[in-house]
């Protein structure tokens, strides 16, 4: 490379020779444009990431006149996965019954088929194989954990987070898509609906949490009469693990449907009109139109927003923290809340270890989704 | 077509662009139902802000003046009795959200534009060297307690030496897409992983619980989103205008400021609003970094859950005054938002 190289970044096209300060600045603009962003991210993402990795290997103790840090190796992780905190992160297990074994075997068969397709598909390569191996192992492990704790045992914060992520994102996507398809038809007042449906996104999650606590109040809330009619007047949702989780999920869904809706509506509106009309003239049913025309044209957008939501959904904390404070017991605790609670009790090492577990699970999930599902939707479009 | 049965008239579309009456009815029914689902909780919060404690505790009252006599006591408490204790977090929120958003959009747009128009070529050896040195620096500071500024200077010097000597001889390099992916992937990082070290960092330099700390953190957290969205807006701008300006001798910065930015205005508006909403509503980072002086509104809302139980009426007032400005801005900018999110998602 001919030009001076003072930092990690350099322009490939050699700039025409110029002299003087102004010209020098102009030559360096490439670096000047990107460097602020890179430096900020290094300082606030990469540097903390490394410190956090270190924190996850220490034991923090308040001592006289300050605190002491003791290096304990992987003991923080060991405590979470095998030790005294196992119930908190992973949950308490229950033996597999027939149902669990059936589901597990079906999933194994599915994964085996997936690998079989990969081997025989003619695109075999080593990085792809390793990537699939990681995805498949995580999937199997999480499925096993879910099956072992949800039916019979008590799920820990990892499974609860997965519940919020998978069920929450699917619900939000389903409702958002349905509303977008309805709203994308030739109807009046579309703009009014668009504005109204967008509003929940603007409310602070803490506010939403309190709002849903008011609404879910079975004696004094607005739905009290309905609950009483169902004979649930004395029922306390906050004391039952699944109803508490459902309330958290409802709040999350209420907030994030708008995001799905607004983007999918824009995608639906951008669809080629002539194809639609041609299909209608040919007498295609609405399901056929959806499958063959609408879905292929909005699939890339759908994949991207699901990815964005996946990334954000793993970080859920405000709602469970304010709605239920993680309770009853640890039933509604997400990984982020788990980590925060550990931090509050001065367990810095444990907190960082939970954070790293979350980082691992969410990264593998999001990257897998991007590579194995997100990319595919783009190919079908082309 | 004239003598269709009632059944046919209900369920068959009269023309290609119109819907059958039955399905139109169903569509409206579902949309209005969802509108109620969206609006009712907000309505409930709004009327709760005008209720007296006993009215809340006695059971559901739905319509002011009919079911109960509204009272402004909660509003008076928040604005008069609390007065400055409300105003301070509110102003904190305004200052922190606006400043961090402006900074994130500015810095992010610069980076996004550069990643669209300029080819970068980072040697993989340089990156590896950087990571190794950074790890060594962190290790040295945390394990052996070396003073952080001296260690940082030594590491930087080593890095430049490394980059200008061996670093060049590596063949493989990272292009624009790799840089972009790296920037975006920072968003996957859960805040709870990053916030502990950020907390310790600000504590070390004595900036904990200040505007600066909050602004810097929010800016960093939202930067990836700005880059993600703005890149596609810039990619959509025809390059011809910029090329002719370059031939005329305009510098890159000039081209960016006078030609590119005005063209990308819708995208800027949408991105700005989205990031502003995120910063305005953020809770977890604020919980860690601010304790009193830099406290923001979400923390104040959460704080209404006092020992006497949640103070629904005060909370409702706070939620209402938090939503109001954002709703206003969104209605003003709503066309841009749909378009802005669309572009980001289509190509993202």
Interface residues (C-beta under 8 A of the other chain):
Chain A: X1 X5 X6 X7 X8 X9 X10 X11 X12 X13 X22 X25 X26 X29 X30 X32 X33 X34 X36 X37 X38 X40 X41 X42 X43 X44 X45 X46 X47 X48 X49 X50 X51 X52 X54 X55 X69 X71 X175 X178 X179 X182 X183 X185 X186 X187 X193 X194 X195 X196 X197 X198 X199 X200 X201 X202 X203 X204 X205 X206 X207 X210 X211 X212 X213 X214 X215 X219 X220 X221 X222 X223 X224 X225 X254 X258 X259 X262 X263 X265 X266 X267 X270 X277 X280 X281 X300 X301 X304 X305 X308 X311 X314 X315 X317 X318 X322 X335 X336 X339 X340 X343 X348 X351 X352 X354 X355 X356 X358 X359 X362 X363 X366
Chain B: X16 X17 X18 X19 X24 X27 X28 X30 X31 X34 X35 X37 X38 X39 X40 X41 X42 X44 X45 X48 X56 X57 X58 X59 X60 X62 X107 X108 X110 X111 X113 X114 X115 X118 X119 X120 X121 X122 X123 X126 X127 X130 X134 X135 X138 X139 X142 X143 X160 X163 X164 X167 X168 X179 X183 X185 X186 X187 X188 X189 X190 X191 X192 X193 X194 X195 X196 X197 X198 X200 X201 X216 X217 X219 X220 X221 X223 X224 X227 X251 X252 X253 X256 X277 X280 X281 X283 X284 X287 X297 X298 X301 X302 X304 X305 X310 X312 X315 X318 X319 X322 X323 X326 X327 X330 X331 X334 X337 X338 X339 X341 X342 X345 X346 X348
